[in-house]
Amino acid sequence: MAWTECSEPRPFAAQRLICFPHAGGSSYFFREWRKALPEFEVHAVCYPGRADRFAEPVAADLMDLAQHLAEAILPLLDRPTVFFGHSMGAVIAYETTRLLEDRGASPAHLFVSGARAANLIHPDPRAAAMDDETVVETLVELGGTDTELLDNPMFRELILPYVRGDFRMLGSYGHRAGRILSCPVTAVAGDADPRVTAEQSAGWAELTSGAFQHRMVPGDHFYLAGNPPYDLIRETSAPGGQENTDRLADGLS
């Protein structure tokens, strides 16, 4: 049972990048990132219930999932490590970071993408009652999934159970009060995202005492499918990262 997957180990890379997929997503979503970011050793989180862990039950509790991930990721922090989480993955990356910081460890930088600030998320009992059609409607609204595939009965039979499970897990999540992060945080959101406003994305600033930056980029909830933020990750994570990303601001805002 592997919690992260790294198809191209790079023992001489100065940094690691750990990617946390969205609801219904898997490590496969970040396959191309390994080629595009050769200066990083890229790992992707493997959630249970899909891909190589298809036979396992889908996670039901986000904090329990974050606890498992903190245990698995802790040994990977032997060199500077950047976290990138998208949508549900942003919340999981955030909670994993909180647990690691409680142990005196921390990523070098946390990117939270396509997600409202965790303290703005409240339990939603409607998620527990989601049927297949509601799940499909939500996927269509968010984009990022081929609508023709959603009409395929075999595809729906395979993916809808774990997508629904992810939505239910996120729907049961409630932010807990406590110490805020100390690591730098960058929040990114698409300017046409139907679920996340600029204000909600900027709210991540309240959850860290470290450096914070906010970027709105062209696109919807899955802006990163067509325009991955490689330059932002590369420039932010380099020495003098804040100054570098200031130079990118005109092109990204």
Buried (B, 14 or more C-beta within 10 A) or exposed (E): EEBBBBEEEBEEBEBBBBBBBBBBBBBBBBBEBBEBBEBBBBBBBBBBBBBBBEEBEBBEEBBEBBBBBBBBBBEBBEEBBBBBBBBBBBBBBBBBBBBBBEEEBBBBBBBBBBBBBBBBBEEBEEBEEBEBEBBBEBBEEBBBBEEEEBEEEEBBEEBBBBBBBBBBBBBBBEBEEEEBBEBBBBBBBBEEBEBBBBEBBBBBEEBBEBBBBBBBBEBBBBBBBEBBBEBBBBBBBBEEBEEBBEEBEEEBE
